């Protein structure tokens, strides 16, 4: 085990977590109104209505797949009688489809951002840094998923998952990640880079999901019941009929 392995898989994850938490707190403290997507729907709607749902719903399924794959141990799926071939087939089909949908949606959004001048002008420097990293993360994840098609695929639940869960016990299982295939290592490093940049880009709006609207009471609107004062009419002009007559 080299010092580089310890730095990458034993120290770097905690540095990234510190930047993510501290950066988000700093952004909320000094740029609270910047917790937004800076919507550009007024500039262009057609491409946004296609790429937006593809990207966001695909990303939700990708995140759910990572949570299940990294946090749920193999012993649990065996206990509930989910066979390994079924688990990996589901991860390949559902995860691969979600990843492709996310990548397709992101490609449409990036094309829109480059093609529409007003949207391109609203792109910040932080966004220009985040978008390439996000694309590389998705491509690396799809590459890692594709390796499961090999005759003897790598079982990430006995390697990457063990390393990820060990981070929560503050005792990183560095060898588990150091012996993982290169595709998984690159994917993990790019993901940590993305999370380090997260608080300083528009991606921070993911922390502002309006969950409070689900429990917020209805807003009641009442009419004041006032009428406009009658206006003067010119000579020869017929006065407008009352509201009841117009109905």
N, C-alpha and C positions, 0 to 999 in steps of 0.2 A: 504494500500500500504506500503510494507516494504522497508527498506533501500536496501536490497538485490535486489529487483525488480528495484529500481531506478538505482543501480549500473550496473545491467546486461543490462537493456533496455533503460536507459537514459544516461549513461556515457560510458560504454564499446564500443558502436558503434563508437563514436568519437575517442576514443583511438586507436581502430583498424584502422580507416581511417588515423590517424596521422602516425601510424607505416607503413601503406601501402605506403603513399605518400613519407614520409621521407626516408623510406628504399629503395624505388625505385630510388629516387634521389641520395642517397648515393651509391647505386649499380652502377648507371650510371656514377657517378663521379669517382669512384675508381675501377670499374670492368666493363668498357664499353664493352670490348670484351667478357665478360662473359654472355652477353644478348643472349644466344643461347641455343638450346636444347642439345648441345653436342652430335650430331648425332652419333649413333652407327650402322648405316646401313651397313657399311663395315663388321661388325662382324657377322650380321645375317639379312637376308632380308625377308624370307618367313613369319615368324610370324609378323614381323613389318608391312608388306604390308596388313595384315588382321586386326591386332589390332589397328594400327594407324588410318586408316580411320574410323573404328567403334567408337573409342574414341573421335576423334576430331569432326566429323560430329554430333555424338550424343550429345556432349557437346555444340555445337552451338545451336542445337534445345532446349536443356535444358535451356541455357542462354536466348534464345528468349522467351521461355515460362515463365521464371521468370520475365522478363521485362514486358511482357503483364499482367501477373497476379498481379504483385506488383505495377506497375505504372499506369495501365489503370483502372480508377474507374468503379464501377458497373453502375453508372449513364450513362456513355458513351456507354457501350454496350447496355443498354436499349434504348438509343436514336437512335442507328443504328439498332434497332430491332433484336438484337441477344438474343434469349431466354436463360434463366439461365441453363436450362437442356442441351441445345446445347453447351453452353460455358463449363460447367463442364464435359460433355461427351468428348468434344474435348481435354480438359486438361488431362482427365484420359487416353484416348487412345494415343494421340500424346505424351503427357508428359511422360506417363508410358513407351511407346515404346522407346522414346529417352533415358530415364533413364536406361532402361535395356541394350540398345545398348552401352551406355557409360560405364556401369559397365562391360559388356562382353569384350569390347575393353580393358579396364583397366586390367581386369584379364589376358588377353592374353599377354599384355605388361609386367605385373609383372611376369608371368610365364617365359617369354622370358628373363627378366632381371635376374631371379634366375637360369635359366637353362644354359644360355650361359656364360661361365667363363669370357670372355673378356668384355661382357656387365656388368656382376656383378662387375667386378673390377673397372669399370668406374662409378659406383654409388657412389655419394657423401653422406656425413652424412646428409646434409639438405634434400636430396631426401628420405633417409630412414625415416626421420621424417614426410615428407609431404605425402608420399604414404598411410600410415595407416589413416591419417586424411581425405584424399581424398576419400578413400573407405568408411569410416564412414559417410561422408557427403552424398554420393550417396545412401547408405543404409537408412539413416534417411530420405532423400527426398522421396525415393520410399515407405517407411513406411507411411509417411505423405500423399502421393498420394493414397495409398491403403485405408486410412481411409475414403475416399470419397465414398467407396462402402457400407458404413454403411447406415441403414435406414434413419437416421437423421444426415447427415454428418455436420461437422464444416465448416462454410463458411469463409474461410481465407480472402476473399475480404472485410469482415466487421470487421476483427480483425488484422491479420498480415499485410495486405496491408495498413491499416490506420496507423499502427505504423511505417512502413517503409517510407511512404510518409511524415510523420510528422518529420522525421529526417532531411529532407531538409529545413524545416522551423525553425530549431533549437528549436523546442518545442515538444520533444518526447512524443507521446501518450503512456506512460508507461502502463496504465491499459489495453489497447488493446492487448498488447503482454503478459502481466502478466496473463491474463485469457485465453490465447490460450492453446490448448491441449499440452501435454508433447512432442509428436512427433515433433510438429512445433517448440517448444522451443529448443529442442535438435538439430534439424536441423539448426536453426539460430545460436546457439552457436558454433557448429562445423564449420559452414560457416565462422563465424568471426575468428575462430582460423586459418582456411585455408588462409584467406586474410592477417592475421598477418604474416604468414610464407611465403607468396607469394614472396615478394621481395628477399628472401634469398635462393630461390630454382630455379630449371630450369623452373618453371612455369612463371618466369618473361619474358620469350621469347614471351609471348602473347602480350606484349606491343611493339613488333618490327615487326608487320605485314608489309611486303614490299609493302605498298600501292603506294609508289612512282613509282614502276615499271609500273603501269597502264598508267602513263603520261610521262614516260621517252622515249625520241626519240630512234629510232633504232640505233644500233651500226653497222657501215659499215666497212667491212673488204675488203681491196684491196691487190692484189698481188704486190710484189716488182718488179716482172718481171726479176729477176736475174737468171742466169744459173750457174750451178756448173762447175768449171774448169775441163777440161778433165784429166782423170787419166792415168797414164802410164800403159802399158800392158806388160805382160811378153812375152818372145819369144814364138811364136807358138800359142799365145792366140788371138782369134778373138775379135776385138773391138766391143763394144755394139752398136747396131744400134741407130740412132738418135731418139729423142722422137716422131717425126712425123711419122717415119717408124714403131715404135712400136704400134702406134695407128691403 
